Amino acid sequence: MVPTKYGQVETRLFCPQPDSPATLFYLHGGGFILGNLDTHDRIMRLLASYSQCTVIGIDYTLSPEARFPQAIEEIVAACCISTSRRRIIKSICPALALPVIPQVPCWRSPVRCGCVINRSIAVKVAGVLLW
């Protein structure tokens, strides 16, 4: 759980190997109204397994309960806290490397979201994964 100004946000960590080449923050699709960590658990496991990267899933609050920009602020907070807790995560998965932010159609502007997150966290975002 990650504390945000809106309350706790659940995250899920998948670490396929101790020396993962990168960390991927997984933001599930669903247009900010559908989906959660459980509905996307399998794809996160597959991404971790096939890429051999650490995957951190972020379960942001959905609309209509969450009004804009709550979901984005929760995602940014989770990325910031995850990167600030690198030592704790590294004890579980030692190779916490540059994060990759996956982009799903609900974001509309992948570059903008990548830039918002990149400005907010202390490590450089290595890339944005589009699908």
Residue pairs with C-beta under 8 A, 6 or more apart in sequence:
1 8
1 9
1 10
1 11
2 8
2 9
2 10
2 11
2 58
2 77
2 78
2 81
2 82
3 9
3 77
3 81
4 73
4 74
4 77
4 78
5 73
5 77
6 61
6 66
6 70
6 73
6 74
7 61
9 58
9 59
9 60
9 61
9 74
9 77
9 78
10 37
10 59
11 37
11 56
11 57
11 58
11 59
11 78
11 82
12 37
12 41
12 44
12 56
12 57
12 59
13 54
13 55
13 56
13 57
13 89
13 92
13 93
14 44
14 45
14 47
14 48
14 54
14 55
14 56
14 57
15 48
15 54
15 92
15 93
16 48
16 49
16 51
16 52
16 53
16 54
17 52
17 95
18 93
18 94
18 95
19 94
19 95
20 52
20 53
20 54
20 93
20 95
20 96
20 97
21 52
21 53
21 95
21 97
22 51
22 53
22 54
22 97
22 98
22 99
22 100
22 126
23 53
23 54
23 55
23 56
23 82
23 96
23 97
23 98
23 99
23 100
24 47
24 48
24 51
24 53
24 54
24 55
24 56
24 99
24 100
24 101
24 102
24 129
25 56
25 58
25 75
25 78
25 79
25 82
25 99
25 100
25 101
25 102
25 117
26 40
26 43
26 44
26 47
26 55
26 56
26 57
26 58
26 102
27 58
27 60
27 75
27 101
27 102
27 103
27 104
27 107
28 35
28 36
28 37
28 39
28 40
28 57
28 59
28 104
29 35
29 40
29 104
29 105
29 106
30 39
30 62
30 106
31 105
31 106
32 60
32 62
32 63
32 66
32 71
32 106
33 62
33 63
33 64
34 62
35 62
36 59
36 62
37 44
37 57
37 59
40 57
41 57
44 55
44 57
45 55
47 53
47 55
47 102
48 54
48 55
53 100
54 89
54 93
54 95
54 96
54 97
56 78
56 82
58 74
58 75
58 78
58 79
60 66
60 70
60 71
60 72
60 74
60 75
60 78
61 70
61 71
61 74
62 71
63 71
66 74
72 113
72 116
75 117
76 116
76 117
76 120
76 121
79 99
79 101
79 117
79 120
79 121
80 120
80 121
80 122
82 89
83 99
83 121
83 122
83 123
84 122
86 96
89 96
90 96
97 126
98 123
98 124
98 125
98 126
99 121
99 123
99 125
99 126
100 125
100 126
100 127
100 128
100 129
101 113
101 114
101 117
101 125
101 127
101 128
101 129
102 128
102 129
102 130
102 131
103 110
103 113
103 114
103 128
103 129
103 130
103 131
104 131
107 113
110 128
110 130
111 128
113 128
114 125
114 128
117 125
118 124
118 125
